[in-house]
Every structure is written in structure tokens, then in C-alpha cells.
Amino acid sequence: MSVIHVEEGFAILDEQIYYNKIFGKLNVEIRSELYEINSKFMPDSQFQAMKKRGIPNRKRKMRKEEKSEETTWIQGIASEIQKIGLSSGYFTKLDSHDNNEYARSAAEKALLVKTPPKRMASTQVIEFESIERMDNLMCNGIISNWISCSENSPGIIEDSENHKFYIPPGATFHVGDVTDVEQYSVLNEVLFDLVIADPPWFSLSVKRKKTYKMDEQVLDNLHLPSFTTDDSLIIFWITNRKGVENEMNERFKQWDMELIATWKWLKVTKEGEPVYDFDNIRHKVPYETVVFAKKRKSSEKFDLPDKLIIASVPMAIHSHKPPLLDLLRHFNVDIKQPLELFARSLLPSTHSIGFEPFLLQSEHIFTPKNACNINNHQNLYQ
């Protein structure tokens, strides 16, 4: 299980364990280089200057009032997280640091993948098992259907150049606008009891190759209650941009939902250090926010902490979020029909929809078992 440690106030996750368990039957594992986060995030020039001086990063002294109560709370728990992570062996002190060079290089190469273009809406489901050719799933160069992998084992889709995409067991995905799920839900009589969404907030959308609109209008066009069960759990990742959390709360009200929990994802290095200093809050912070809601008419009493810090070493792919399914099950959330909106990767037994739902399923992300060794990174990409 990818949940390494849980106690009051925080949890530690290992994303690599999660993915490696999913694809074990295919004898592949996620590239460990993508998680080789051994340094705080900073420009190369700053890292080289620090290395030349041989001294730690100089921190700007803050006035006490500049730091929010929330940041102070997270910073306090971050120290405890690092302590427990080091004692358990999940975090480790490193002899050398490379400013995450291997991780950044691996991330750059991982995104060198061609995915099918945007398409017309369709509600038809095409199922496949084991290995399938991309051409068999396409019509006029586009994927217009919902593609579903067998529940029995993970599958492989090969494109015309024999590049492989690894698909989790039971995963169903669709290349297109998230609003397509509404028609799919009606015609296939499917209602979802868990929705996880990572929308293209304005501050992130430029980094996403402009595949989505540069504002949140797409959320305003989404009638989320129409394709979810009465007792569904709704999860949204939100940007740290000021005011977005209040905007999201207003959307919940429009959907006749209520906020039940607000968690923080703390991104840390392999040594357990936050990837940004907490005295850098005017520029970058080492955490992101994820909010939980349910319908007001729901009778479900979710046993979720209203505040929690999730700590993990992040994948070097920009804006990728850690999968939460294992952690939700730890808190006894009964998940039968999950859905991910704005997906850029796939999850087992989960419907996923977005313009790049299997972007992070390619052979640039995974590698044969035992081949992914930090000592031979350069050989892997030659």
C-alpha cells in the first residue's frame, strides 16, 4: 500500500509503490528518476552559487505577521513529518545533490509523447484485453469512444510506431472535454460515487500547452450533480492563487454541496525537506490544497479528518498530483465508481476524461523492472 504512515494531522505517501503494484504483472515499474528530488526547487544559477560558496541557502528574514496561521501550522507539522520519515527509512540523508537534474531530465523526456488529438463526443465504450493497437481504437486519426481495459489485468496499447502505453486494470478513459461525461452518464446509466478533479486553473494552464481554456469557464459549464450519486464524495485540487478557495466554495453551493474537509499536499525532497522554504510565501510555497465536499442531501458521514497534511516526494512532471485512492480507503471511504476529471494519467477501475488522459502512461514513464537504476540514467534514454 502506498500509505507509508498515518497519524493525527498528517500522512506520508509513496507514489512509486502505488504505480509499481498496479503494473507488476506487466513486469514494468515507474522510472525512479522521476522522483529523484534531492534538492529544494531553485534556479540552476542559485544552486551553483550556493555550491560554490559551500553554504546553505540564505533565507530571508520575515516579519512575524507575514506568515499566515496556516503556513505556521504546516511548517510545524513538516518538522515532525521529516523526523518520522527519517526514522522509518522513507527519507534519507544524501551525500550529494544535483538540483534535481536527473528528475528534470527524465520529466522532459517523459513528455515527448504523441497523444491522439481532441475529438468529437461519443458515448460508445470499446473494451480491450491484454494488448491492443491504437489504430483499432481510432477513427480518422482520433479516438472518439470511451476505451476500457479489462478488470483482470493491466493492458498495453501500441501506436503505429510501436510505442507502448500501459493501461491499469479496469481503467476507462475518454479523450475530450470533461462535459462529455454528462451524456455518457445518461446513456450508459452510470453514476459516480467519487469525483477527483484537477482543473486547469489560470496560474497553471500555460504550462499545460493551452489544451484547456485559460479561465475557469469550463467548471461553470459542468453540472456535476447530474452524474454523481446522492452520497458521492467530491474532491477538487485548487491552486494557491488568492481567492480561488472561496470561488470553489461558491461553486459547491451552486451544486448544492457543502465543504467537509481541506487538506494540504506538502511536497518534500528525498530527505524530507519541503521543496520551498516557508519564508518564501510571497513567491512559491511547498504545498497545494485539496478540498472535499458532499451533497447537502447526502446521508453519508465520511470519516475524513477535516484538516490533514499529505507529505510525499512529488513526481517531476509539472502539476502532477499524487493518487489518493489508497489514502481514501485507509479512511474507510467505500469507492465503487470513481471518476477523474481533467485527467493526465489513469487509475485502476476508474473512469478518466480529459484532453490528455493517458499522457503519463507511456513507455517514457515506465521501464522494465530492475532496469531503472539511478546509476545508469543516461543509458536508459540513449
Secondary structure, DSSP 8 states (H G I E B T S, - for coil): --EEEEETTEEEE-HHHHHHHHTGGGTEEE-GGGG---S-S--HHHHHHHHHHTS--------GGGS-HHHHHHHHHHHHHHHHHHHHTSS---S---TTHHHHHHHHHHT-------------EEEE-SEEEGGGG-BTTB--SEEEE-SSS-EEEE-TT--EEEE-TT-EEEES-TTHHHHHHHHHT--EEEEEE----HHHHGGGTT-S-SSSHHHHT--GGGGEEEEEEEEEEE--STTHHHHHHHHHHHTTEEEEEEEEEEEB-TTS-BSS-GGGTTT--SEEEEEEEEETT--------SEEEEEE---SSTT-----HHHHHHTT---SSEEEES-SS--TT-EEEESSTTGGGBTTTEEETT---GGGHHHHT-
